[in-house]
């Protein structure tokens, strides 16, 4: 004879009521794993031992009864919970409804993590002194992660945003499970053998202590240390810590942060270059303005002390002195002639000749003195002219052009000192130290 027929919902309800009636006040001890903290404030996790596990729910209203802060509840923590056994009817899942919790010691995985960490640390594998700095601007970056994980997408998006020119090589690998460590090690060795990347990112998303256990593998730690290529670890979320983080040359809190730390931001470099360009343009403008002022000053001085004008004045002065000398001679001769008449009878021709010879010598001496004075003035004027020409040569724009500078002029022969003064497509003339270039403006940069 057939037994009673139940609907699924009726069966689950009956089982829940039976469980809650028979197991309504129990204590269970185990290790927390698969912890979840939804926005509702409730906690969902598994409680496990070496052979089994059970689902648990700790609702927000019961959290004030805990003997430890709710924020310290974490994967790997060994706890003792007070609960009632129930069944989640929509899915038919058997679970514990926890209302109290206390520490029961360290979980097995956490104890294994601590033991392995301490042993590797004593070997010096985590020493900061052996870690290498990352390249400042790597041209190629390798990603060791799951080919279908969100970590790969986040890292690729971040690298493309910060530097679209960087080359990215993906080394796909399992990131969870027993086979994951061997694949991760193999990809590290592959990247080192190919030598196609300057830095490696070992990344994956978050998870429980069990999910991330592959990154606590001792052989993987030794492969990271032995890598010739610097390695950045970005495993899990910021609160997740693995032995791979200790061994890596740099630890990032997330996969996205690992991509940011390993790749320079090109936009920042562009802004820095623009700032340097602006400063250089300003300095060139100030330098040219200063040279133009100095040149104008020396041009004015040169004009005021023009050697040709000085020679003209000296020549005019020499002519004036010559005329005055001639007048003096003429007056002297006239006076001598006037005085000669009364004395003509008494003076002999020989005396007259001596006096004329003496007068001629005086005239010759005066002429020689005049020539010496004129030569001295001429030498002074030539020295001044040579000094001025040397100063003008040092300040000459052509001399500045010899050092690699150029003067740009538009079609109206006006000097162009700023990019916005010309239009795209406009022709400009570039004067060099030797020759000129006629150029067409293709693009303007600030």
Secondary structure as UniProt FT lines:
FT   HELIX           8..22
FT   STRAND          26..37
FT   TURN            39..40
FT   STRAND          43..48
FT   STRAND          53..58
FT   HELIX           60..65
FT   HELIX           70..72
FT   TURN            75..76
FT   STRAND          77..88
FT   TURN            89..92
FT   STRAND          93..106
FT   HELIX           108..122
FT   TURN            123..126
FT   HELIX           128..130
FT   TURN            136..137
FT   STRAND          140..145
FT   TURN            147..148
FT   HELIX           150..162
FT   TURN            164..165
FT   STRAND          167..172
FT   TURN            178..179
FT   HELIX           180..194
FT   STRAND          199..204
FT   TURN            209..212
FT   HELIX           213..216
FT   HELIX           218..226
FT   STRAND          230..235
FT   TURN            238..239
FT   HELIX           243..247
FT   STRAND          250..251
FT   HELIX           255..262
FT   HELIX           266..304
FT   HELIX           307..343
FT   TURN            344..346
FT   HELIX           349..394
FT   HELIX           397..401
FT   TURN            402..404
FT   STRAND          407..409
FT   TURN            411..412
FT   HELIX           419..421
FT   TURN            424..425
FT   STRAND          427..431
FT   STRAND          436..440
//
